[in-house]
Amino acid sequence: MEVIQKLERKREVRGRVTLMKKGFLDFHDIKANILDRIHELLGRGVSFQLISATSPNPGPIGEVAYLENWVSTISSLTTPATDVEFSVTFEWDESMGVPGAFIIKNHHHSQFYLKTLTIEHIPGHGPVKFLCNSWVYPIHRYAYDRVFFANKAYLPCQTPEPLRRFREQELIVLRGKGFGRLKEWDRVYDYACYNDLGSPDNGPNTARPVLGGGSQFPYPRRGRTGRPHTKTDPKTESRLHLLCLKKVYVPRDEQFGHVKFSDFLAYALKSVSQVMLPEITSLCDKTFNEFDTFEDVLRIYKGCIKLPSDTLVKKLRELVPYEVVRELIRNDGERFLKFPVPDVIKETKRAWRTDEEFAREMLAGVNPVIIQRLQEFPPVSKLDPKAYGDQNSSIRATHIENSLDGLTINEAIQEMRLFILDHHDALMPYISRINSTNTKTYASRTLLFLQDDGTLKPLAIELSLPHPQGEQNGAVSRVFVPAKEGIAASVWQLAKAYVAVNDSGYHQLVSHWLHSHAVIEPFIIATHRQLSILHPIYKLLKPHFKDTMHINALARHTLINAGGVLEKTVFPGKFSMEMSAVIYKSWVFPEQALPADLLKRGMAVPDSSYPHGLKLVIEDYPYAVDGLEIWEAIETWVTEYCNLYYTSSEMVEEDDELQNWWKEVRNEGHGDLKDRSWWGEMKTREELIQSCTIIIWLASAFHAAVNFGQYPYAGYLPNRPTVSRRFMPELGTPEYEELRSNPDLAFLKTITAQFQTLLGVSLIEVLSRHSTEEVYLGQSENTEWTLDAEPLKAFDRFSEKLLEIESKITKRNKDERLKNRNGPVKVPYTLLYPNTSDYSKEGGLTGKGIPNSISI
């Protein structure tokens, strides 16, 4: 009788499974497909077992069910990688209630990407959806069961009892054992220092210090790979061959998807070809590896094949199934095998050289996060005088007092109209070593004055070198002031170029790499190790971590490593990463919040009568104006979301997973700074909201502001040179006479050489492109990312707010009174335009859009 009752309670429930087979770039692995079919025919398929979330019995697991009709569903061995839908039939005992998880076992030969499982109807409940988005390898690759959970969020204390042990076991798996080399099927998130940049086995020139783990060179942690150490230096991890991009370990689910990887390779292939054509041409030039005129520079953007922007090309692209080739056949008018014309020279070829544009880019260019309000004159140094002597500025009143529109210096300071772009202290400790190479540069300070029309006017540039008798004796400085005619004007143009070199290097190494890419990675690792996928904060942050670990790993592999592209193209050269480690010492997490940053730099003052509680000192500061609106939208969204799950600060303090997460971020991920007093204790909702807002801001809007403007502004390298090769010419020297007789040639001989220019431009062209699968802030890869209704409504409000901000930015860019929005070069400020409204999936060099994450 009891057996009959059990049989009556059992029901068949239907499910739909969406997955994508393994593919390299756009092709299926044919061998793997054949072997998978053989395994299927031998009865070794893909099995599922449902786990109840509501049964009173501990951990009830349903009967095994298999994917149906594998061989007939995947009918082709060579079809490009696409989603495939399968059916699965479960026997489900009504006494087991509602499924909250399932176990999957892949008995095939090869892995597949599991996207979703949807159970169409559970009696008394309705459909249940599982968002998986994970690679599932064959069962022999795992020493544990692969478990996936329904997309409902639970705090640890609220987790249904049957799911608790699965939640805890999954986190143990993701933490790993802390030793051993990690394989592609491993899902381990662990920490390591930056000990993988050098290759000491190849000689001392390619050795690099370990960054992180000590007070001399502190650094955020990266993801551990477990590769063996080098023979020469037991502290340095061995490196893979340069072409082994696919073998760089990051957890498989953190790697680029096939479309993104295709885009990445296509961009790289396109850029390399663009580098080689001018290089081959230059072999016939009168001066090898040099640009002789500005017209020579412009030629790298001209000629070759211009693909028409018409229906013919669109149809051609639709017929090409391979993303790599599709990217080379653009339908937006880009020229084939030539660099696109950067925005900064599209409208006018000379406006970039004006003082107004030079100053405007400090507010609306690619590095608008450094300029400060000057609050003391002359500017003072914070360098230790015992080690570096007197490093205070040599700019005096006589240099600037006649350029303040009738104000005295004190009046200009009090009226908050003096500003400074100060790279002196960051660079001076390294200038001697940098100048021992082929680079010849200075540490710079630039003073500026806020005019009545809201634009900035450069007042003076100070270029400093360490004292020739030792850096402990202070600095030797020269001060240059604006000039319009004669050789003085040529000298002034060179002085601005040295400032641009400083700013370009600092931007790439600190604003871009350190302050976004590097500092975010520890949060990603800690989130996966300590917050279950069921945790609401995991669900909040996860979209903002997509692809970051992979792009960082590729950067260590080819860009920031010894002899990598970055060392070859920015002025600090081999000292680049070491210098960024010294700057990391002053990193403060709470100051990464945009309002706190603006207040710290003196670019805003507290004022409760203004939106955001602060008043901008420069009202037409495009980065800050747009950024504060984005910041407020993110903060409002995070506040609404967190308050739905945490109704009191006590709940924050009692959340064990959350507390372990924050503890690990501080003690492990950013462990070199763990003793800093500014770390919050994560005991209140306010601390949680502020921390999550900062993380999302850095991963989305901040990174967009300092990344996607690189090609529009620095794609024309004379505007933002990355290297200077000789010092300012001295009176009576041949270089000075050349500057007098041919100032353009002298300028080009001073800044980046031709090959470095081409290499640098090719790099930033890749970095500045949006992927064709970009997901922008306010968009979601899946509209059912949670089963909880209220968070979905809050997210919709967030998206709507971003759409409003798009309209406001467009309106501001058309307002002719706001001169910093477009400037002399007529480039509207769109780097913080959210692009939430764009679902075109075209990607490219748009110069606008805030992706959800740091993915390039």
N, C-alpha and C positions, 0 to 999 in steps of 0.2 A: 504493500500500500504506500509506504514511504517513498519507494523507488518510483511508483507511478506519479505521485505528487511532484517529485523533483522533475520528472520528465515534462509534466504539464507546465511547470514554471519556466522551463527553458524555451527561449524564443530565438528565432534566427533574426539577426539584425544585419543590415547591409551597410557596407562602408565603401568609400572611394579614396583611393590613394593616388597622389600626384608625386611623381619623381622624375629625375633627369638622370640618364645614364652617364657614366664616365665618358669624358671626351677631352682630347688635347686640342685646345683652341676650339675650332668649330667642327671637328670631325669625331665621330665615334671611334673608339678603339675596336677595330674589327676583330682582332684576336680575342679580346675580352668578350665581345658579343657572342662569338662562336662558342667559347667555353661556358659562358653563362647558359646558353641554350642546352648544352650537353648536361650541365648540372641540373637544369630544370627537368629534362627528360628522364634523368635518373632519380627524380623525386626529391632533389635537394634544392628547394625553392626558398622563398622569402616568407618567414612566418611572423605572426603577430599574436600577442596574448594581452587581453585587456586587464587592467587592474582597477578595482573598485575604489571610489573615493568616499563612498557613503556606507558601506557594509559595516556592521558592528564587529564582524570577525576580522582578526588582524591579517592584513595583506592578502585578501582573496584574489586569485588570479584565474582568469577564464581559460577556456579550452583554446588549444592552438588552432589558428586559422592561417591559410596561405593565400598569397596573391594569385589571382586566377588568370589563366590564358596569357602567360608571359610571352610564349613564342609567337602567338598570333598577334599580340598587341604590338610588340616591337618587331615589325615585319621586315625592316630594312637593316642591313649591317652597316650602312655608310651614311645614313641620314644625319645632317647636322644636329648637334645637341639641342633637343627641345623637350618640353614637358610632355610626359606620357601619363595617362590616367588608367588605373587598374581597378578592378572590383575585388572585394574581399567580403566573405560572409562569416560572421561570428555567431557562435552559440552563446547566448547570454542568459544567465539565470536571473530572473527578476529579483530574487532575494539579495543579489549583489548590488542592486541599486544603480548608481550612475558611474560610468568609467571616468577616472581622473588621470589615468596614465596608461601606457602600454609598453610591452617589451617587444623589440624587433630583433630577429636573428636572420642574418644574410648568409645563406648557405651557398651562394654563388661564388664564382671565381673572382669577381671584381666588385669594386665599390659603386655606389650610386648616391645621388643627392636626393634625399627625402625631403619633400616640400610640405605636404599636408596629408593628414588622415581625417576624413570627415565621416562620422557615423550618422547616417541619415535620420534615424529615429530610435531613441531609447524610450521604451514605454513609460509613460508618466512623466517624461522629461522633455523630449524633443531631440533635436540634433546636438551632437557634441563635436567640436572642431579642435584639432590638434595642429598647431603651427610648428613645424619641425625645423626646416631649413638647416639641415645638417647632413654631412657625408656619413654614410654607413658602410663600413668596410666588412669584408667577409668575417665570419664568426671567429676564425682561428687567430685573427689579429687582436682580439680582445680577451682579457682575463676577467671580464665582467659582462653583465647584461647591459645592452643599450636600452635606456629608458627614456621615453618622451612623455611630457605632461600636457594636459589640456591647457589652453591659453587663458587660464584664470589666475589672478594674482592672490597670493596668501602671504601674510606675515608669518614668520616661523611659528608663533604661538597659535595661529589660526589654521594651520595646515591640518586637513583631515587626517585622523589617526592612521588609516591604512597607507597614506602616502608618505608619512614622516621618514620612515627608514630609507625609502627610495630617494627622497630629497637629500638626506644626509650622505648616503652612499655616493650619489652623483658628485657632490662637492669633493669628497675624498678622492675620487677618480681624477677630477680636473686639477687637483693640487699636485698629483704625482708623488714620486718618491724622493725627489730632490737630487737624484744622481742618474748617471747613465746618458748615453746619446739618445736623443728623441727621434723617432721615425715619423714618416708622413701620416700614419694612421693614429699616432698618439694624439691625445686631446689634452695635453698637459700645459698648464699655464704656470710658469715659474720665473724666478728673477735671476738676472746675471748683470754683472758690471759691463761697461763698454770696454771689453778686453779683446775685441775682435776687429779692431780697425787696422792694426799693423800686421806686417809680415816679416818678423825679425829673422826668419830662416833665409830670407832673400837678401839680407845685409842690413847694416845699421841705418841706411837711408830710408828704409821702409818700416823701421820699428816705430811704434807710437806708444806713449804712456797709457796705462790703464786708467780709464775715467770712471770714478765711483769707487766707493769702498775706503776712502781716505780723506783727510782734511785738505791735502794739497790740491787735488783735482776731484772735488765732489761732483756727482752727476746722478740724474734720475736713472732708475734701473730699466733694462730692456728685457725682452723675453729670452729665457734660457734655451739653448739648442743642445748643449751637452757634447759639442764637438771636442775632439782631443786637443790638448795644448801643443804648442809648437816645441820643437826640439831645443831651440836656442833660449827661449824664455818660457819657463813653466807657468807664468802668470797670464800669458797671451794665448787665446784660443786660435786654433788653426783656421784657415780660410778656405773656402771652396774656390774652384776655378771660376774665372769671371763669367763664363758662358753658362754656368750651372744655375740659372735663375730659378728653375723649377725645383731645385733640391734645397733651397734655402728653407730651413724649418721655421714655420710658425704653425700653430694649431690649424688643422685642415679647414675648419670652418671660418678661420680668419683670413684665408687666402682669397685673392681676387676670383670673381666668377669668370666664366669663359669669355663673356663679352668684355668685361673690364680688362682682362689680361690681353685680349686681342687688341683693344684700343691702345693699351700701354705699349705693346710691341709695334703697332702700326705707327704711333707717334714717334717712337724711337727710330724706326726704320726710315720714316720720312725725314726726320731731322738729320740723321747721319748722311743721307743722300744729299741733303741741302748743304751740309758742311763740305762734302768732298768736291762738289762741282766748282765752287769758288777757289778752293785750294788748288785744284788742278789748273784752273785758269791763271792763278797767281804765279805759277812756275814760269810763265812768260813775261811777268811784270818786271819793270826795271828795279823794283825793290821787293824782293821776296818776303812774304809774311808781313807786309805793311800795306796800310791804306795810304795812298798818296794824297787823295783829296776826299772831300765829303761826298763827291759824286761816286767815287769808288765804293764807299759804304752803301750808298743807295742802290748800287747795282745788285747787291745780294737779294733785294726784294723785287727785282724786275726780271722780265723775260720768261723763258721756257714756255711751258704749255699752260695756257689759261683755259680751265674747263668751264664750259658755258653753264650758266645757272638757268636751266630750262627743263622741260618735261623729259627730253631725251636722256639727260644725265640721271634724272630721278628714276626713270624706267631701268636704265642700265644698273643702277645701284640695287634696285629691287631684284634684279636677276642674279646678282652676285651674292652667294650665301655666306661668304667668308668675311668676317668683320675686319680682318687685317686689310684685305683688298678694298673693301667698302670705304674704309677711312682714307685710303689713297685717292679714291674717286669721289672727292667731296662735291656736294651740290650747292655750296654757298659761295661759289666764285673764287675760292682760293686757287692760287697757281700751283701746278704740279711741279715738284722738285725745286721750289723757290720759297724762301721765307715770306710769310704774309707781311704786308706793310703794317708796322705797329701804329696804333692809334695816335701816338704822340707826334707823328709826322704825316698823318693822312691829310689834314686840312691845310697845313702850312709847314714848310720844311725848316723854318728858322726860328719859330716862336719858342722852341725849347730852350734857346740860348738867352732869353730875356730874364732879367732879375725877378720879375713878377712870377714867372712860371717856376723858376728855381725855388722861390719861397713858397709858392702855392702847393707844390708837391709835398711839402712838409705837413700840410693839412689835408690833402686829398690825393696824395700819390700812393705808392705801394708801401711806404713805411711811415704812416702818419701817427705813429705811437711813441715817438721819441721827443719831439719838440716840447720845451718847458717854458714856463713864464720865468723871466729873470727877476729875482727878488733881492739880489745883492750885486753891487758894482764896485770894483771890477769882479768878474766871476772868480770864485775860489775853487780850489781843488780839495778833494777828500782823500787823496793819496797820502800815505804815511810819509811825512817829511824826513823821517830818519832813513828811509830807504830811497826816497826819490827827490829829496831836497825841496826847493820852492817850485811848486807846480801851479801857482796861482796865475791868472791871466795877465798878460802884458797889454791888453787893450786898455787904453786910457780915454779920458774925457775928450781929449783933442781929436780922437779918431771919429767920434760919433756925435758930438754935441751940436754941430751945425746941421744935422740931418733929422732933427726931432720935431719938425714943424713948430718951432718956437718954444718948445718945452725944455726945461732943464732935465738932466738925467734923473734927479730925485723925483721931479714931477711925473716923468714918464713911468718910473717904477711905481709910484703911488697910484697912478691912473691905470696901471696894469697894461701897459702898451709896449713893454720891452720883453723880448723872447730870445731863447737861445737853443740852438741845436748843438749839443755838447757831446762829442765823442772823445774828448781828451783823456779823461781818467780811465776809460775802458781800454784804450789802445796804447797809451804811453808805456806801460810795463812791457809791452811786446815789440815796440817800434824798432829797437836796436836789432833784435833777432830777425824781424821781418826784413829790415833793410840790409841784412847780411846776405840775402838772396838776391835774385834779379829785380825784386820789387824795390822801389824807392818812393817812400810815402811819408806822411806826417800824421800827427794827432791833431784834430781840428776842433775849433770852436767857431760858431757862426752866430752873430748877434743880428736881431731883426726888430723892426718897429712896426706896430700896428697903425695903419693909416686910417683917415676918416672914412674911406670907402670900404673898409673891412678887409683890405688886402694887406699883406705883409711886404715890407721893404727891407732888403738886406742892408745892414749898416757897416759891418766889418767882418772879416774872416781872419782868424789867427791860426797859423800853421806852426806846429812845435815839433822839435826833435830833442832827444836826450842830450845832455851836455857832453861835448866830445871828451871830456876828462872823467866821465863816469856819470851814470844816471843819478847817483846820490848827490850830485851837484846841481840838480834841478833841470829846468828846460831852457832851451834856446829857441826863442819864438820870433816870428815875423808877422806883422799885421798888415792886411791889405784892405783897401776901401774901394767902393764902386767907382768905375771910370767909364766914360762913353767913347772916348776917342784915343787914337794913337796906341803906342805900345802899352800904356797904362791899362787900356781896355783889354788888351790881349793877356796881360798879366792877371787881371781880374777874372777873365774867363778860365784861365788855368787854376786860379785859386778855387773857384767854384767846382772845377773838375776834381781837385783833391778832396774837397768836402763830399762830393758825390761818391768817390771811391770809398771813403770811410763809411758813408751811409749804406752803400751797397753791400759791403762786407758784413757790417753789423746787422743789417736787415736779414741777410741770408742765414747767418750763423746763429743769431740770437732771436730777433723778432719772429722769424719764420721757423727755423729748425728747433731751437731750444725751447722757446716760449709757447710753442704749440705742439709740434710732433713729439719731442722728447718728454715734456712734462706730462702729457696725457697718457703715455703708454703704461706707467705704473697704475693708474686708475683702471685701465682696461684689465690688466692682469689681476689686480685685487678684486675687481668686480666678479670675474669668473671664478675665482678661488673661494670667495667668501659669501657671495650672494647667489642663492639658488635662482634658477630660471623662473621659479614661481614668485620670487620676491618682487614687489611692486617697484622698488628702486632699480632693480636689474632691468625691468621692462621699460622704465623711463629712460635709462642711460644707454641701453644696448644699441639703438639706432645711431647714436653719436660715436660709436666705436668701430663702425664697419670699415674694414680694409686698412685700418691704421697700423696694426702690427705688421701687416704685409708690406705696406709702402715703406715703413721704417726699416724693416729687414732688408728690402731692396736698396734703400739708401745706404745702409752700412755696407752692403755688398759692392756697390758701384759708385756711389757719390761722395760719401764722407770718409771713406777709407783712405789709407795711405796711397798717394798717387791717383786718387779718384778724381772725378770731374770737378768737384768743389775745390779741392786743393789746387787744381790746375787753372781755375778760373776766378778765384777771389783772392784779394791781396794778402791775407794772412798765410796762405799756402799751407805748409806742413804744420803750422802752429794753430790752424783754424779751430779744431775741436778742443785742443788744450785751452785756448783762449776762452771758448764758450764755457768750459768747466769753471774757470775762475769767475766768470760773470754769474754763473748759477749760484754762487755763494750768497748773492744778494737777492735771490728770488724769494718772494713772499706770496704764498697762496692767496690770502684774502685780498691782496692788492691787484690780483688779476681781474677782479670785478671792475667793469668799466667805470662806474661812478667813483670807486676808490682810486683807480688809476688816474682819472682826470683831476681829482683833488690833489693827489700826490704830486703830479707834475705842475700844479698851479694853473691848469687850463680851465678850471672851474672853481667856484667858491660855493660854500653851503648857502642855500637860500630856499626856505620852505615855501615861498610863494611861487616858485617855478616848478614845472613838471620835473619829476625825478628827484626833487629836493635839492637841486643845485643849479647854479647859473653859469653858463659858459662865458669865459672871458672874451673869447672870439666867437661872436654869434654865428658867423658864417664859417664854421669848422665842420666840413661835410662828414668826415669820419665820426666825429662826436655827435653831431645832430642825428644822423641816421642810426648810429650805433646805440644811442640812448633809447631810441624807439624800439629797436630790436631787443635790447637788454630788458626793457620793461615788459615786452611781450613774452619773452622767455621766462622772466621772473614770475609773471602772473600765471602762466601755464604751470610752472613747477609748483607754485604755491597752491593752486587749486588741486593739482594732482596729489601732492603730499598730504594735504589736509583731508582728502578722502579716505586715506588709509591710516593716518596718524591723527587721532582726534585730541591728543594731548602730548606734551613734551615727555611725560612719563613713558609713553609707548615707544618713543625714540630711544630712550635710555634703556628700556627693557628688551629691545630687539637685539638678540645675541648676534645674529648674522650681520646686522648693520654695525654694531660695535666692533666686531672682528674685522670688518671691511675697513673701517676708518683707522683702526689700530694698525692694520697691515699697510695701508697707504702711507702712514706716517713712519712706521718703524722699518719697513722693508722697501717699499717702492720709492719713497723719498727719504730713505734711511739716513743719508748723510746730513740731512737737515732736521732730524727728528727731535733735537734738543732746542729748536727755536721756540720762542715763547708765543709766537703768533698762531701756532696750531690750535684750533678749537678742540673742545672735548666731545663734541657731538652728543650733547645732552638735551638739546632743545629742538623744536620744530624749526625755529628760525635758523639755527646752525645747519640743519639738514637742507633746508630750502636754499640758503645762500651757497652752500657747497655744490649742490647739484646745478644751480644756475650758473656758477662759475665754470664748471666742467663743460656744460652744454655750450656756453658762450665761447670758450676757448676752442672747442672742437668744431664749431660751426662758424659763427660770424667773425670771430677774431681771425681764424685761419683764412677765411675767405678774403678778409680785408688786406692781409699781408701776402697772399699768394696769387690770386687771379688777376691782379694788376701788373704782374711782373712783365709779361710780354707787351701789353699796351704801352708801358712806360720804359721798360729796360730792354725791350726787343730792339730798340735803336740805341746801341751801346754808347754812343757819344753823350747821350742824355744821362745815363747812369753807368759810367765806366766802372769796372770791377778791379782794375789794376792800374797803378801808375808806375812807369818804368824809369823815370828820371826826375830829379828834383827841379824845383823852380829855377829857371835860368838866372845866373848872376850877371850883373852888368860887366861888360868887357869880355865875355866868353862867346865862342861861336854859336852856342845854343841861344844866347840872348839876341845875337844878330839875326839868326834864323827866325826867332819869334817876331822881330821887328819887320823882316822882309816878307815872311810867309807864315803868318800866324796860324792858319789852318793846318799846315803841315807840321808845325811845331806842336800844336795841340794833339794831332793824331799820333805823333811820335812819342808823346808823353803817356797817353792812355793805352788801353788794352791793345795788344798786337792782333793781327788778323786772325790767326788760327785760334787764339784764346777767345776772340770775339765770336767767331763762328761756333765754337764749342759751347761758350756761355749762352749764346742766343738759342742754340738748339736745345740746351737744357731747359731754359725757362719757357721755351715754346711748349715742351712736353708738360712742364709743371703748371702752365697756365690754362691748359685745355680741360674742359669739362668732359667727363665720360658720357657715352651715349646711354648709359644706364643710371645716370645721376639721379639721386633722390634729394630734393631740396628741403630746406627747413619748412616745416608745416605740411610736408607730404609724408606718406607712409607707404612702405612697400606692400603692406596688406592692411586693408581697412578693418579687418577683424583681429588686430594684434592683441586685443584683450576681449574677454567675454563680459567684462564689467562695463555697464552702460554709461555711468557717470564720467569715467575718464575719457570715453569716446566723445561725449558731448563737450568736455573741456578742451579736448584736442581740436575739435571743430571750431571752437571759439578762437583758439590760438591761430589756426589757419586763416580764419576770417580777418583777424587782426593784422596778420602779415600781408594779406591782400590790400588792406587799407594803407599800410605802410608803403607798398609798391606805388600806389596812386600818389601819395604824398611826395615820395622821392621824385617821381616823374614831374610833378608840379614844381617842386623846388628847382629842378634842373632847367626848367623853362623860365624861371624868374631871373631877369637880366640884372636885378639889383644884387643878386648873390653871385658876385664875381668869382668866388673860389669854386663854384660848382662846375665850371667849364674851363675857365682860364684862357690865356692867350692861345693855347693849343686846341681849344674847342673840343675837349674830351669830357663829356658829362660824367659826374661821379656816380657810378652804378655798382661799385664793388660790394656794397651792402644792400643792394636791391635783392630781396629774398628770392625772387623767381618762383615763388610758390605756385603761381598760375601756369607755369610752363610744364606741360606733359608731353612735349614733342619728341623727347629722347633723341635729339639731334646732337647735342653736345657741341664741342668745338671752342674756339677762341671768342667767347661772347663778351668777356669783361664784366660779367654780372652773374649773380646767383650765389646763394649761400647753401652749399651742400650740407647735409646733416652731419657729416663726419670728415675727418682729415683722411682723404683717400687718394691724394696725389701730392 
